[in-house]
Amino acid sequence: MVHLSIANDTKGLYLFINSPDGLVIPGVAIYDTM
């Protein structure tokens, strides 16, 4: 993600998380890691 933001800083960066049954815990874990 850092490489993508440095390579083109004029475009927005989107991250879509496909979690089973809409669980929030996997999404929060990825958010905390970032």
N, C-alpha and C positions, 0 to 999 in steps of 0.2 A: 504494500500500500504506500509506503514511503517512496519507493521508486516511481510509482505511477504519479504521485503528486508532484515529484520533482521533474519528471519527464514532461509533463504538460500541466502547468499551474493555472491555466486559464479555464480549464474545464472542471466541472464538479466531479466528485468521486462518490459513487453510490455502492453500497454493499447490501445485497438482499440475502436474508437468512431464511432458509427453508427448514423450519423445525416441525417435527411431527405433531399433529393435533393442536398446533398453535401454542406449544409450551413456551413459557417465558424464560425459564431457567437457562436453556442453551443460548438464547439471545443475550441475556445479561452476562453470561460467562464470556462471550466474545467481546461485548462492550467493555467489560472490565479489563480484558487483555489488551485492548487498544489503548 
